[in-house]
Amino acid sequence: MIPVSLFCRAFARRFADRFLATNCWEVAGGLAFTTLLALVPVATLTILFFRTVPAFAKLGEALREFLTANLLPEAAATIITQYAEAFTTNAGQLTALGSTMLVFTSVLLLATVEDVFNRIWNARRARGWARRLTLYWFVLTAGPLLVGGSIAAARALAQEASEFAGHASWSDQVLAVFVPLSLLWLFFSFLYYAVPHHPVRGRIAATAGLIVAVLFLLLQKGFGWFVATIPTYTLIYGAFATLPIFLLWLYSLWLLILSGAVAAAAFEETNAEIKSMPHFPGYEALAAFTILETLWAAQKVGKTVDQEELWHAAQLPPHECERLLDALTARGWIERSEKGAWLAAIAPQVLSPAHVLAAFALDLDAWRQHAQTPGARWLPEQLRPAAHALAQPFASLREETAPTQREENRNLPSDSAG
């Protein structure tokens, strides 16, 4: 069992390092401005979607009321709703170029968020644009539909319960607390689980999503108190105070969301790092051996292996395992399927342990070529017999070790003994 104090110290150090390395203070500011530019187009697309399908009109109204009541400052919510309504009214007059720019602005925000999350999780590569656009289309269409449907269903349930009980006070209170918290929890959990192009455990994403949802509601209350109690921006900007107040709200919101993402990534990495094997000369070669043999064993029974299984098998933290997988891929020894699983790209009859050791531990040929002293030249000659044995393919070595393994199994006590 890992001591809690040790884990907390390692997590705090990893969180601080990742937060500063990602430059979250400045990134949150950039996302705030991007959101300011994209919020009205995104709201317009959502309203257009609900108005195009009359059957979803009630869902759209429920979603609009939920957003203005729970996600936005009161003044900003009024202005954004007015602009979105005006955009929607004039949407029929948009040209093809105008419609393209509307969609482009919405996609720009989602792409920016995905890029930031990939940096936080140290994702080695981004999704292809086909998969990215599919995800964005789901967020812009199915997302509002599911949220609006959930709100409408919760309202209907609360109304039925209040009619059954004869009063609506308790159901209204439950609705006011439970529905926003639940929907925000689902939203943030989905954000942390699906957006990064990096495997994220559902339990970690859900935990981070719940914490951020609770902090979001507290932030909303605190921000409302700040604006009402300390009218600094109103005194300075007067009628134009809505813009800086809204920007400050967006900045605070993105700082919270990014902190949740950093916490989820840092927790996962800290957990894997504490459980991983210690670094020693040649540890990458051992991990490469393990990865190759794991993939060959899976391929023998017609299976592939996902990245999380390889992390555990190689006993490496995620970022180190990804770097090693990239190195093995560059050498043409492994490859990734279209679904993201891993498989061997070279047969054990072709690859030898000498190849792996030369790549990740000790390259005797390079040593011999660059050796300048008698002692340095002497070492590879002494290792020549071992090098000859290591040059045998993995397949032949596995055949040689098979009788030993069978002998070990024969010496094990039988289940029926005694």
C-alpha positions as CSV (number, residue, x, y, z in Angstrom):
1,M,0.0,0.0,0.0
2,I,1.4,3.4,-1.0
3,P,1.5,5.9,1.9
4,V,-1.1,8.6,1.4
5,S,1.3,11.4,2.3
6,L,3.8,10.2,-0.3
7,F,1.1,10.1,-3.0
8,C,-0.2,13.5,-2.0
9,R,3.3,15.1,-2.2
10,A,4.0,13.4,-5.6
11,F,0.6,14.5,-6.9
12,A,1.0,18.1,-5.7
13,R,4.4,18.3,-7.3
14,R,3.2,16.8,-10.6
15,F,0.1,19.1,-10.6
16,A,2.2,22.2,-10.2
17,D,4.8,21.1,-12.8
18,R,2.0,20.3,-15.3
19,F,0.0,23.4,-14.6
20,L,3.1,25.7,-15.1
21,A,4.4,23.7,-18.1
22,T,1.0,24.0,-19.9
23,N,1.0,27.7,-19.0
24,C,-2.6,27.5,-17.8
25,W,-2.7,31.1,-16.6
26,E,-2.2,32.4,-20.2
27,V,-4.0,29.6,-21.9
28,A,-7.2,30.4,-19.8
29,G,-7.0,34.0,-21.1
30,G,-6.7,32.9,-24.7
31,L,-9.6,30.5,-24.3
32,A,-11.7,33.2,-22.7
33,F,-11.3,35.5,-25.7
34,T,-11.9,32.5,-28.1
35,T,-15.1,31.7,-26.2
36,L,-16.2,35.3,-26.3
37,L,-15.9,35.2,-30.1
38,A,-17.5,31.8,-30.5
39,L,-20.2,31.8,-27.9
40,V,-22.8,33.7,-30.0
41,P,-22.2,31.5,-33.1
42,V,-22.4,28.3,-31.0
43,A,-25.6,29.6,-29.4
44,T,-27.0,30.5,-32.8
45,L,-26.3,27.1,-34.2
46,T,-28.0,25.5,-31.2
47,I,-31.1,27.7,-31.5
48,L,-31.2,27.1,-35.2
49,F,-31.1,23.3,-34.7
50,F,-34.0,23.3,-32.2
51,R,-36.1,25.7,-34.3
52,T,-35.5,23.6,-37.4
53,V,-37.1,20.6,-35.7
54,P,-40.4,21.8,-34.1
55,A,-40.6,18.6,-32.0
56,F,-37.5,19.8,-30.1
57,A,-38.8,23.3,-29.4
58,K,-39.5,22.6,-25.7
59,L,-36.1,21.0,-25.2
60,G,-34.5,24.1,-26.7
61,E,-36.4,26.4,-24.4
62,A,-35.4,24.3,-21.4
63,L,-31.8,24.3,-22.4
64,R,-31.8,28.1,-22.9
65,E,-33.3,28.7,-19.5
66,F,-30.8,26.3,-17.9
67,L,-27.8,28.0,-19.5
68,T,-28.8,31.5,-18.7
69,A,-29.7,30.6,-15.1
70,N,-26.7,28.3,-14.3
71,L,-23.8,29.0,-16.6
72,L,-23.6,32.7,-17.3
73,P,-23.7,35.9,-15.3
74,E,-27.1,37.5,-15.4
75,A,-26.2,40.6,-17.5
76,A,-24.0,38.6,-19.9
77,A,-26.7,35.9,-20.3
78,T,-29.3,38.6,-21.3
79,I,-27.0,40.1,-23.9
80,I,-25.8,36.8,-25.4
81,T,-29.4,35.6,-25.7
82,Q,-30.4,38.8,-27.4
83,Y,-27.6,38.5,-29.9
84,A,-28.2,34.8,-30.5
85,E,-31.9,35.5,-31.1
86,A,-31.0,38.4,-33.5
87,F,-28.6,36.1,-35.4
88,T,-31.2,33.4,-35.6
89,T,-33.8,35.8,-37.0
90,N,-31.5,36.8,-39.8
91,A,-30.0,33.4,-40.4
92,G,-32.1,32.9,-43.5
93,Q,-30.2,35.9,-45.1
94,L,-26.8,34.4,-44.5
95,T,-24.7,33.7,-47.6
96,A,-22.8,30.5,-48.1
97,L,-19.6,32.3,-46.9
98,G,-21.4,33.6,-43.8
99,S,-22.7,30.2,-42.9
100,T,-19.2,28.7,-43.4
101,M,-17.7,31.4,-41.1
102,L,-20.4,30.6,-38.5
103,V,-19.5,27.0,-38.4
104,F,-15.8,27.7,-38.6
105,T,-15.9,30.0,-35.5
106,S,-17.7,27.2,-33.6
107,V,-15.3,24.5,-34.7
108,L,-12.4,26.8,-33.8
109,L,-13.3,26.9,-30.2
110,L,-13.7,23.1,-30.0
111,A,-10.4,22.6,-31.8
112,T,-8.6,25.0,-29.4
113,V,-10.0,23.2,-26.4
114,E,-8.9,19.8,-27.8
115,D,-5.4,21.0,-28.5
116,V,-5.0,22.4,-25.0
117,F,-6.2,19.1,-23.5
118,N,-3.8,17.2,-25.6
119,R,-1.0,19.3,-24.3
120,I,-2.1,18.7,-20.7
121,W,-2.2,15.0,-21.2
122,N,1.0,15.0,-23.2
123,A,-0.7,13.3,-26.2
124,R,1.8,12.5,-28.8
125,R,-0.4,13.1,-31.7
126,A,-3.8,14.7,-32.5
127,R,-6.9,13.0,-33.9
128,G,-7.4,13.0,-37.7
129,W,-9.7,15.7,-38.9
130,A,-12.4,13.2,-39.8
131,R,-12.6,12.0,-36.2
132,R,-12.3,15.5,-34.9
133,L,-15.2,16.8,-37.0
134,T,-17.3,13.8,-36.0
135,L,-16.7,14.6,-32.3
136,Y,-17.5,18.3,-32.9
137,W,-20.7,17.6,-34.8
138,F,-21.8,15.3,-31.9
139,V,-21.1,18.1,-29.4
140,L,-22.9,20.8,-31.4
141,T,-26.0,18.6,-32.1
142,A,-26.5,15.6,-29.9
143,G,-25.0,17.4,-26.9
144,P,-27.6,20.2,-26.6
145,L,-30.4,17.7,-27.5
146,L,-29.4,15.3,-24.6
147,V,-29.0,18.2,-22.1
148,G,-32.3,19.8,-23.1
149,G,-34.0,16.4,-22.9
150,S,-32.6,15.7,-19.5
151,I,-33.7,19.1,-18.2
152,A,-37.2,18.6,-19.6
153,A,-37.5,15.1,-18.2
154,A,-36.3,16.3,-14.8
155,R,-38.9,19.1,-14.8
156,A,-41.7,16.7,-15.8
157,L,-40.6,14.4,-13.0
158,A,-40.5,17.2,-10.4
159,Q,-43.9,18.4,-11.5
160,E,-45.4,14.9,-11.2
161,A,-43.8,14.5,-7.8
162,S,-45.1,17.9,-6.6
163,E,-48.7,17.1,-7.8
164,F,-48.5,13.8,-6.0
165,A,-47.3,15.4,-2.8
166,G,-49.6,18.4,-3.0
167,H,-46.9,21.1,-2.9
168,A,-43.9,22.0,-5.0
169,S,-41.4,23.4,-2.5
170,W,-39.3,20.3,-2.0
171,S,-39.3,19.3,-5.6
172,D,-38.3,22.8,-6.7
173,Q,-35.4,22.7,-4.3
174,V,-34.3,19.3,-5.5
175,L,-34.6,20.4,-9.1
176,A,-32.6,23.6,-8.4
177,V,-29.7,21.7,-6.9
178,F,-29.6,18.2,-8.3
179,V,-30.2,18.9,-12.0
180,P,-27.5,21.6,-12.5
181,L,-25.0,19.5,-10.5
182,S,-25.8,16.3,-12.4
183,L,-25.7,17.9,-15.8
184,L,-22.5,19.8,-15.0
185,W,-20.9,16.5,-13.7
186,L,-21.8,14.7,-16.9
187,F,-20.6,17.5,-19.0
188,F,-17.2,17.9,-17.3
189,S,-16.7,14.1,-17.1
190,F,-17.4,13.8,-20.8
191,L,-15.0,16.7,-21.5
192,Y,-12.1,15.0,-19.6
193,Y,-12.9,11.5,-20.9
194,A,-13.6,12.1,-24.6
195,V,-11.7,15.3,-25.7
196,P,-8.0,14.3,-25.0
197,H,-6.6,12.0,-27.7
198,H,-5.2,10.0,-24.8
199,P,-6.6,7.1,-22.8
200,V,-8.3,8.4,-19.7
201,R,-9.9,6.1,-17.1
202,G,-13.6,6.7,-16.7
203,R,-13.3,6.7,-12.9
204,I,-10.7,9.4,-12.9
205,A,-12.7,11.5,-15.5
206,A,-15.9,11.1,-13.4
207,T,-14.1,12.1,-10.1
208,A,-12.5,15.2,-11.7
209,G,-15.8,16.0,-13.3
210,L,-17.7,15.9,-10.0
211,I,-15.2,18.0,-8.2
212,V,-15.1,20.6,-10.9
213,A,-18.9,20.7,-11.1
214,V,-19.2,21.4,-7.3
215,L,-16.4,24.0,-7.5
216,F,-18.2,25.5,-10.6
217,L,-21.4,26.1,-8.6
218,L,-19.4,27.6,-5.7
219,L,-17.6,29.8,-8.2
220,Q,-20.8,31.0,-9.6
221,K,-22.2,31.9,-6.2
222,G,-18.9,33.6,-5.3
223,F,-18.7,35.5,-8.6
224,G,-22.3,36.7,-8.2
225,W,-21.5,38.0,-4.7
226,F,-18.3,39.7,-6.0
227,V,-20.1,41.5,-8.7
228,A,-23.0,42.6,-6.4
229,T,-20.8,43.6,-3.4
230,I,-17.8,45.1,-5.1
231,P,-19.0,47.2,-8.0
232,T,-15.5,48.1,-9.2
233,Y,-16.1,47.4,-12.9
234,T,-19.5,49.1,-12.9
235,L,-18.0,52.3,-11.4
236,I,-15.1,52.3,-13.9
237,Y,-16.8,51.2,-17.1
238,G,-20.4,52.2,-16.4
239,A,-22.8,50.9,-19.0
240,F,-19.9,48.9,-20.7
241,A,-19.1,46.9,-17.5
242,T,-20.8,43.8,-18.9
243,L,-17.9,43.0,-21.2
244,P,-15.0,43.0,-18.6
245,I,-17.2,41.2,-16.1
246,F,-18.1,38.5,-18.6
247,L,-14.4,38.2,-19.7
248,L,-13.4,37.8,-16.0
249,W,-16.1,35.1,-15.6
250,L,-14.9,33.3,-18.7
251,Y,-11.3,33.5,-17.5
252,S,-12.2,32.1,-14.0
253,L,-14.3,29.4,-15.6
254,W,-11.6,28.2,-18.0
255,L,-9.0,28.3,-15.2
256,L,-11.2,26.0,-13.2
257,I,-11.8,23.6,-16.2
258,L,-8.1,23.5,-17.0
259,S,-7.2,22.9,-13.3
260,G,-9.6,19.9,-13.3
261,A,-7.9,18.6,-16.5
262,V,-4.4,19.0,-15.0
263,A,-5.5,17.3,-11.8
264,A,-7.0,14.3,-13.7
265,A,-3.8,14.0,-15.8
266,A,-1.5,14.5,-12.8
267,F,-3.4,11.9,-10.7
268,E,-3.3,9.3,-13.4
269,E,0.4,9.9,-14.0
270,T,1.3,10.0,-10.4
271,N,-0.5,6.7,-9.7
272,A,1.3,5.1,-12.7
273,E,4.6,6.5,-11.8
274,I,4.5,5.3,-8.2
275,K,3.6,1.8,-9.4
276,S,6.1,1.7,-12.2
277,M,9.5,0.0,-12.0
278,P,12.5,2.1,-10.9
279,H,14.8,3.5,-13.5
280,F,18.0,1.6,-14.0
281,P,20.4,1.3,-16.9
282,G,18.6,-0.8,-19.5
283,Y,15.1,-0.4,-18.1
284,E,13.8,0.7,-21.5
285,A,15.2,-2.4,-23.1
286,L,13.3,-4.5,-20.5
287,A,10.1,-2.6,-21.2
288,A,10.6,-3.0,-25.0
289,F,11.1,-6.8,-24.5
290,T,7.9,-6.9,-22.4
291,I,5.8,-4.9,-25.0
292,L,7.0,-7.1,-27.9
293,E,6.3,-10.3,-26.1
294,T,2.9,-9.1,-24.9
295,L,1.9,-8.2,-28.5
296,W,3.2,-11.5,-29.9
297,A,1.2,-13.4,-27.3
298,A,-2.0,-11.5,-28.0
299,Q,-1.5,-11.8,-31.8
300,K,-1.1,-15.5,-31.4
301,V,-4.7,-15.8,-30.3
302,G,-5.9,-13.2,-32.7
303,K,-6.2,-10.2,-30.3
304,T,-4.8,-6.7,-30.1
305,V,-3.7,-4.8,-27.0
306,D,-4.8,-1.3,-26.0
307,Q,-2.4,1.2,-24.6
308,E,-3.4,0.9,-21.0
309,E,-2.6,-2.8,-21.0
310,L,0.9,-2.0,-22.3
311,W,1.4,0.6,-19.6
312,H,0.8,-2.1,-16.9
313,A,2.7,-4.8,-18.7
314,A,5.8,-2.5,-19.3
315,Q,5.5,-1.0,-15.8
316,L,6.0,2.5,-17.2
317,P,4.2,5.8,-16.6
318,P,2.0,6.7,-19.6
319,H,4.2,9.4,-21.0
320,E,7.3,7.2,-20.9
321,C,5.4,4.3,-22.4
322,E,4.1,6.5,-25.2
323,R,7.6,7.6,-26.0
324,L,8.8,4.0,-26.1
325,L,5.9,3.0,-28.3
326,D,6.8,5.8,-30.7
327,A,10.4,4.5,-30.8
328,L,9.3,1.0,-31.5
329,T,6.9,2.2,-34.2
330,A,9.6,4.3,-35.9
331,R,11.7,1.1,-36.2
332,G,8.8,-0.7,-37.8
333,W,8.5,-3.3,-35.0
334,I,4.9,-2.4,-33.9
335,E,2.0,-0.5,-35.4
336,R,-1.3,1.0,-34.3
337,S,-4.6,-0.1,-35.8
338,E,-7.3,2.3,-37.0
339,K,-9.2,1.7,-33.7
340,G,-6.1,2.7,-31.6
341,A,-5.1,-0.8,-30.5
342,W,-1.5,-2.0,-30.8
343,L,-0.1,-5.0,-32.6
344,A,3.2,-6.4,-33.6
345,A,4.5,-5.4,-37.1
346,I,7.5,-7.9,-37.1
347,A,7.5,-11.6,-36.5
348,P,9.5,-13.1,-33.6
349,Q,11.2,-15.3,-36.3
350,V,12.9,-12.1,-37.6
351,L,13.6,-9.9,-34.6
352,S,16.3,-10.9,-32.1
353,P,17.1,-9.7,-28.5
354,A,20.3,-8.2,-29.9
355,H,18.3,-5.8,-32.0
356,V,16.4,-4.6,-28.9
357,L,19.5,-4.3,-26.8
358,A,21.3,-2.3,-29.5
359,A,18.3,0.0,-29.8
360,F,17.7,0.7,-26.1
361,A,20.7,-0.5,-24.0
362,L,24.1,-1.5,-25.5
363,D,25.0,-1.4,-29.2
364,L,28.2,-3.5,-29.4
365,D,28.9,-2.6,-33.0
366,A,28.8,1.1,-32.3
367,W,30.9,0.6,-29.1
368,R,33.5,-1.3,-31.2
369,Q,33.5,1.4,-33.9
370,H,34.1,4.3,-31.4
371,A,36.3,2.6,-28.8
372,Q,39.7,4.3,-28.5
373,T,41.4,2.6,-25.6
374,P,42.6,-1.0,-25.2
375,G,40.1,-1.7,-22.4
376,A,37.2,-0.3,-24.4
377,R,38.2,-2.5,-27.4
378,W,38.6,-5.5,-25.1
379,L,35.0,-5.5,-23.8
380,P,33.1,-6.3,-27.0
381,E,35.5,-9.1,-27.8
382,Q,34.7,-10.7,-24.4
383,L,31.0,-10.3,-25.0
384,R,31.1,-11.9,-28.5
385,P,29.8,-15.3,-27.4
386,A,26.9,-13.7,-25.6
387,A,26.3,-11.4,-28.6
388,H,26.1,-14.5,-30.9
389,A,23.5,-16.1,-28.6
390,L,21.5,-12.9,-28.4
391,A,21.5,-12.7,-32.2
392,Q,19.2,-15.7,-32.4
393,P,15.5,-14.8,-33.2
394,F,13.0,-14.5,-30.4
395,A,11.1,-17.5,-31.8
396,S,14.1,-19.8,-31.3
397,L,14.8,-18.5,-27.8
398,R,11.2,-19.1,-26.9
399,E,11.4,-22.7,-28.2
400,E,14.5,-23.2,-26.1
401,T,12.9,-21.9,-22.9
402,A,9.6,-23.8,-23.4
403,P,10.9,-27.1,-21.9
404,T,12.2,-25.2,-18.9
405,Q,8.7,-23.7,-18.4
406,R,7.1,-27.0,-18.8
407,E,9.4,-28.5,-16.2
408,E,8.5,-25.7,-13.8
409,N,4.9,-26.3,-14.4
410,R,5.4,-30.0,-13.8
411,N,7.0,-29.3,-10.4
412,L,4.0,-27.1,-9.3
413,P,1.6,-28.9,-6.8
414,S,-1.5,-30.2,-8.5
415,D,-4.9,-28.6,-7.7
416,S,-6.2,-32.0,-6.7
417,A,-3.4,-32.8,-4.4
418,G,-4.2,-33.4,-0.8
